[in-house]
Amino acid sequence: MDKIVSVIYMVGVFLLILPAFLNSNNNFKNFFTNLSIWVAIILIILSLYYAYNFLI
């Protein structure tokens, strides 16, 4: 149940950020740069989460 709530929360945050993200990235180079930064941030957060759960 906790995982479902977390997924719903992440989707909600994504839907709130998405319009401003698309509006501010009007050319493809800027869009892919910002997209890669967001993907890196999400991967770091997920890695830390899994490492925390693995160690504790």
C-alpha positions in Angstrom: 0.0 0.0 0.0 2.9 2.4 0.8 4.4 1.9 -2.6 1.1 2.8 -4.3 0.9 6.0 -2.4 4.5 6.9 -3.3 3.8 6.2 -7.0 0.7 8.4 -6.9 2.6 11.2 -5.2 5.4 11.0 -7.8 2.9 11.1 -10.7 1.2 14.1 -9.1 4.4 16.0 -8.7 5.3 15.1 -12.3 2.0 16.4 -13.6 2.5 19.6 -11.7 6.0 20.2 -13.0 5.4 19.0 -16.6 3.6 22.1 -18.1 6.2 24.6 -16.8 9.0 22.2 -17.8 7.7 22.0 -21.4 6.9 25.7 -21.6 10.4 26.7 -20.6 12.2 24.3 -23.0 11.3 25.7 -26.4 14.3 24.3 -28.2 15.5 20.7 -28.3 19.0 21.3 -27.0 17.7 23.0 -23.9 15.0 20.3 -23.5 17.4 17.4 -23.6 19.8 19.1 -21.3 17.1 19.7 -18.7 15.6 16.2 -19.2 19.0 14.6 -18.6 19.5 16.6 -15.4 16.0 15.4 -14.1 16.8 11.8 -15.1 20.1 12.0 -13.2 18.4 13.5 -10.1 15.7 10.7 -10.1 18.3 8.0 -10.6 20.4 9.4 -7.7 17.3 9.5 -5.4 16.2 6.0 -6.3 19.8 4.7 -5.8 20.0 6.2 -2.4 16.6 4.9 -1.5 17.5 1.3 -2.5 20.9 1.5 -0.8 19.2 2.7 2.4 16.7 -0.1 2.3 19.4 -2.7 1.5 21.6 -1.6 4.4 18.9 -1.2 7.0 
